[in-house]
Amino acid sequence: MADHQEASVTLPSDPASVSAARTYVTDVLAEWGLPSDSETADTVRLIVSELTTNAVQHTFGLSPTFTVDIELDRDEQLRIGVTDSHPRFPKRLPAAVQQDNGRGMVIIRWLTAESGGKLTVRPTREGGKTVSITLPWTAPAEPARAD
């Protein structure tokens, strides 16, 4: 297995793309050795759901697509970024507004921190932004062979 791997998918900013992005990331990580039924895979699925939902809901139709990038440095870190073309950075909403929605970034921050990772938001050269998470990665152990 390579020490550094990358994968990427660009999807339309449509609610159906959230599920497609989640499935894509899960499938790629399974190919890279992360069991899809692991706790880490569950955490990553939730983070990807929140990141892509934000890209769809909060760009107000001004970003026709979003891109999910996955990078894995074996035995070091996993990075997942979601890039859209809308310039507005995500922000926390007041508690009163958070009753029905607006908790996505709080959930992402908490899950990322709980997993020992970090969240970053940076502008793109094209005027949009990338919201990414970086998580520690330890290659799953090879299954023991029965001889």
N, C-alpha and C positions, 0 to 999 in steps of 0.2 A: 504494500500500500504506500502511496506517495506521501511525502512529509507535508506537502502543501497541496490542497485541493480547492477548487473554486467551482461554483455553479451559479447560474443566474436565470431568471425568468421575468419577462415583462408581460403584464396583464392589463386589461382595460379597467378603468376605475368604475367598477360595477360591483354591487354587493355579492354577486355569484363568484367573483374573483377571490374573495376572502377564503372560501373553502378550497378553491383551486391552489392558492398560495400555500395554505396549510398542508395540503396533500403533497404538493411538490417538495416542500422542505422536509417533511417526514420521510418521503421516499428517498430523497438524496441522502439524508443522514443515515437511513437504514443501509443504503449502498456503502456508506463510509464506515459502517460498523456499529451504529447506535441502534439497539433493539427498539422497535416502535412501541413496545409495551413497557418501556422503562420510565421511571419517574422523570428523568431528564427530558425524554421525548415528550412527555405530557407537558412539562414546563415550557419547552420550546414551542409546542403547538399553541398554547395559550398566548404566549408572547407574540408569535407570528399573527395570530388572530387579531390581537389588539392593535398591533402595528399596522396591519393592512386595513383593518376597519377604519382606523384614523385616516389613512391615506385616501380611502373612498369617501368617508363622511365629511371630513373637515377641509377638503380642498375646494368645495363648493362648485364642482364641475370645471374648475380651472386647470385641472391636471387630468388629461384624458387617459393617461396610463400611469402605472407605478411599476417599479422594478424591485424585485427581491434578490439580493446578492447574498451568497453564503460562502464563507471562507473558513477553511479548517487548517490550522497548523497543528499537525499531529503531536500529541502529548503536551500541548500548550494551550491553545485557545480556539474557540469557535466564535465567529463573528457573523451576525445576520443583520443586514441593513435593508431598510425600505426607503426608496427614493421616489419622490414625486416632484412635479414642477411648480407647485404652489410655494410662494416665498414665506408664508406665515409659519413661524415656529410654533410647536405645540406649547400650551400653557395650562397650568392648573386652573380649574374653575372654582369659584366660591362654593362653599359647602352646600348652600341652598340650591344651587344649580345642579349639583351632583346627585340629586335624588334619583333621576331616571337615566342620566348618562353623564359623561364627562370624567369617568373614573379610569379610562384607559391608560393614561400615562402614570397614574398612581399604581395601578396593577403592574404595569411593565416595570416601573422602578422597583417595586417591592420584590417581584419575582426575580429580577436580575440581581438585586442586592442579596437576596436570600440564597441565591446560587453562587455567590462569590464573584459576580461579574460587575460590569458597569454599563451605563447608558450614556450615549453621546448623541448630540444633534449638531449637525454642521451644514452650512450652506453649500450648494453646488455651484460650479462655475456658470451654469445655465440660469441661475436665479431661483432654483428650487431648494430642497433640503433633503438630507439623509438622516433618518433616525435609526441608530444602530445599537445593538447590544453585543457585548463581548462576554463570553462565559468561559471559565476554565474548562479544559478538555483533557481527559485522560483516556487514551485509547482503551476500549473495552478489551478485557482479557480474552485470548483465544480459548475456545471451549476445549476442555481436556479430552483427549482421544482415548477411547477404550481399546486397549490392545489385547 
